[in-house]
Amino acid sequence: MPVSIKSSREIDAMREAGRLLEIVHEELAAMVKPGVTTWEIDQKGEEVIRSFGCIPSFLNYNGYPASICVSVNEEVVHGIPSRKRVLKAGDIVSLDAGLIWEGYHADAARTHAVGEISPELQKMIDVTRESFFYAIRFAKAGNHLNDISSAVEEFVEPYGYGVVRELCGHGIGTHLHEAPEIPNYRQKSKGVLLRPGMTLAIEPMITAGSRSVRWLSDKWTVVTLDHSPAAHYENTILITEGEPEIFTCKIRQDSENGRR
């Protein structure tokens, strides 16, 4: 399936979608504290998204029952919010959110500490985020998709963390998931040639233990097989003639030069 090249009008719409989604994440981050339910986070997320005149990308997407994916501790992605799930000090929580602005999607995820967490957990969160910024150094016209995929694994490997293989990033635009799929580990083939105007959602998903995962009986929540904690970091980006533009994060290139 060909990868769509966005026009300047489409890029402007996606840029605005990304700007609004970053505000959503800022509002949600402020809520993350002990005693808050994952349901409350979802309700707040939907409220903020709709206040902008946007539509939640995730609500009813292939049957998903909420607007925000809220994944706690060993839950890697797609955790379903619940009134019964109460955050407690020492937890980590990944918030994955998307919205539609004038027909165009933006998608981003962040992992947060709930109160005080161990230095080991904080390190995993930091490495997951840093792997994204390291990888997008290779998200340039003329490079190939596998340059991005390989870079995530290259950055994470020395820490001994697991890189989830069953889930991946994706193209994005008028649909939440478009071509191409973007794995977070090196591939045998070079993959798609990157061209200006491509819009991609790059999202490292990292575990503290084994990379193996399974789906819970709800058919959505993905958890680590060994119950080790996991972190998730994602942004929607644009391939340009030069450095990539991040639509969903004000911090553009400040962290991408971070090194081990």
C-alpha positions in Angstrom: 0.0 0.0 0.0 1.5 3.4 -1.0 2.4 5.9 1.7 0.5 9.1 1.2 2.3 12.4 0.7 0.4 15.3 2.4 -0.2 18.6 0.7 0.6 21.9 2.5 -3.0 22.3 3.4 -3.1 18.8 4.9 0.1 19.4 6.8 -1.3 22.6 8.3 -4.4 20.7 9.5 -2.2 18.0 11.0 0.1 20.6 12.6 -3.0 22.1 14.3 -4.3 18.7 15.4 -0.9 18.0 16.9 -0.8 21.3 18.7 -4.2 20.6 20.3 -3.3 17.1 21.2 -0.2 18.3 23.1 -2.5 20.5 25.2 -4.7 17.4 25.9 -1.6 15.6 27.2 -0.6 18.5 29.3 -4.0 18.5 30.9 -3.9 14.8 31.5 -0.4 14.8 32.9 -1.6 17.3 35.6 -4.2 14.7 36.7 -1.8 11.9 37.3 -1.6 11.4 41.0 -2.5 8.8 43.6 -6.2 8.4 44.1 -7.3 9.2 40.6 -9.1 6.6 38.6 -8.2 5.7 35.1 -11.9 6.5 34.2 -11.5 10.0 35.4 -8.5 10.5 33.2 -10.5 9.2 30.2 -13.4 11.5 31.0 -11.1 14.5 31.3 -9.4 13.6 28.0 -12.6 13.4 26.1 -13.8 16.7 27.6 -10.7 18.6 26.5 -10.7 17.0 23.1 -14.3 18.0 22.4 -13.8 21.5 23.9 -11.5 22.1 20.9 -14.2 21.0 18.4 -12.3 17.8 17.8 -13.3 14.2 17.9 -11.5 11.5 19.9 -9.7 9.2 17.5 -9.9 6.2 19.7 -13.5 6.2 20.9 -15.3 3.3 19.2 -12.3 2.7 16.9 -12.7 -1.0 16.0 -14.9 -1.2 19.1 -12.5 0.4 21.6 -14.8 1.8 24.4 -12.9 4.9 25.5 -11.2 8.1 24.3 -7.9 7.6 26.1 -5.9 4.4 26.4 -4.7 4.3 30.1 -2.2 1.5 30.7 -0.8 0.9 34.2 2.5 -0.8 35.2 2.7 -4.1 33.2 0.1 -2.9 30.7 1.9 -1.9 27.6 -0.8 -0.3 25.6 -4.6 -0.1 25.1 -5.6 -0.3 28.7 -9.3 0.3 29.1 -10.2 3.0 31.7 -12.2 1.9 34.7 -13.9 3.5 37.7 -12.4 0.6 39.7 -8.8 1.2 38.7 -7.3 3.7 41.1 -3.7 4.9 40.6 -1.4 4.6 43.6 2.0 6.0 44.5 4.7 4.0 42.8 2.7 3.1 39.8 3.6 4.2 36.3 0.8 5.0 33.8 1.0 5.3 30.0 -1.5 7.7 28.4 -2.2 7.3 24.6 -4.5 9.8 23.1 -5.6 10.8 19.6 -7.9 13.4 18.1 -9.3 14.4 14.7 -9.2 18.1 13.6 -10.9 18.9 10.4 -10.6 15.3 9.2 -7.0 14.8 10.2 -5.6 12.7 13.0 -2.8 13.3 15.6 -1.6 10.5 17.9 0.8 10.7 20.9 1.6 8.8 24.0 3.4 9.5 27.3 4.3 7.5 30.3 4.1 9.2 33.7 5.2 8.4 37.3 2.4 8.3 39.9 3.9 10.0 42.9 7.3 8.7 43.9 8.7 5.9 41.8 11.9 3.9 41.9 15.0 5.1 40.1 14.8 2.0 38.0 11.3 2.8 36.7 12.2 6.4 36.0 15.2 5.2 34.0 13.0 3.0 31.9 10.6 5.8 31.2 13.5 8.2 30.3 15.1 5.6 28.0 11.9 5.0 26.2 11.4 8.7 25.5 15.1 9.2 24.6 14.9 6.3 22.1 12.2 8.2 20.2 14.4 11.3 19.9 17.4 9.2 18.9 15.4 7.4 16.2 14.0 10.5 14.6 17.5 11.7 13.8 17.1 9.2 11.0 13.6 10.3 9.9 14.9 12.3 7.0 14.1 12.4 3.3 16.4 9.9 1.5 16.7 7.5 4.4 14.6 4.4 4.7 12.1 3.3 7.2 14.4 0.7 8.6 16.8 3.4 9.6 14.2 4.6 12.2 13.3 1.0 13.3 16.9 0.0 13.8 17.7 3.2 15.7 15.1 2.5 18.4 16.5 -1.0 19.0 20.1 0.3 18.8 19.4 2.9 21.5 17.5 0.5 23.9 19.6 -2.6 23.6 22.5 -1.6 25.8 20.1 -1.0 28.7 18.9 -4.6 28.6 15.2 -3.6 28.1 12.8 -5.5 25.9 11.5 -4.0 22.6 8.0 -5.1 21.9 7.6 -6.6 18.5 3.9 -7.4 18.2 3.0 -3.7 18.1 4.4 -0.9 16.0 4.1 2.7 14.8 2.3 3.7 11.7 1.5 6.2 9.0 -1.2 8.7 9.9 -3.4 11.3 8.2 -7.1 11.1 7.3 -7.0 7.6 8.9 -5.6 6.9 12.3 -3.6 4.0 10.9 -2.1 4.3 7.4 0.8 2.8 5.6 3.6 2.1 6.5 3.9 0.0 9.6 6.9 1.2 11.7 8.5 -1.5 13.8 10.8 -0.6 16.7 13.5 -3.1 15.8 15.7 -3.7 12.8 14.3 -5.3 9.7 15.9 -7.4 7.0 14.7 -5.0 4.3 15.4 -1.3 4.0 11.7 -0.5 3.9 10.0 2.5 2.4 12.1 5.4 1.1 11.3 8.4 3.2 10.0 11.4 1.3 8.9 15.0 2.3 5.3 15.1 3.2 5.0 11.7 4.8 3.4 11.9 8.3 4.3 9.1 10.7 3.4 8.1 14.3 6.6 6.7 15.8 6.1 5.0 19.2 8.7 2.9 21.1 7.1 0.4 23.5 9.7 -0.8 26.0 9.6 -3.4 28.8 11.8 -3.7 31.9 12.0 -7.5 31.3 11.1 -9.9 28.5 9.7 -8.3 25.3 7.0 -11.0 25.1 3.4 -9.8 25.5 -0.1 -11.1 25.6 -3.7 -9.8 25.2 -6.1 -9.9 28.1 -9.6 -11.3 27.8 -11.0 -7.8 27.0 -9.2 -8.2 23.6 -7.6 -4.8 23.9 -5.2 -4.6 26.9 -1.7 -5.7 26.0 0.4 -6.8 29.0 3.9 -8.1 29.5 4.1 -11.9 29.7 6.5 -11.7 32.7 4.5 -8.9 34.5 7.4 -6.5 34.1 6.5 -2.8 33.8 6.4 -1.2 30.4 6.7 2.4 29.0 5.4 4.0 25.8 6.3 7.2 24.1 4.9 8.5 20.8 4.7 11.5 18.6 3.2 12.3 15.2 6.0 13.7 12.9 6.4 15.1 9.4 9.2 14.1 7.1 10.6 17.3 5.5 13.5 18.3 3.3 15.6 18.6 6.5 15.0 17.8 10.1 11.6 16.1 10.9 8.9 18.3 12.4 7.2 17.0 15.5 3.5 18.0 15.5 2.6 16.8 19.0 5.5 18.1 21.1 6.7 21.7 21.7 10.2 20.3 22.5 11.4 19.8 19.0 15.0 18.9 18.7 16.3 19.7 22.2 16.4 16.0 23.3 17.3 14.2 20.1 21.0 14.7 20.7 20.8 12.9 24.0 23.3 10.0 24.2 23.9 7.0 26.4 
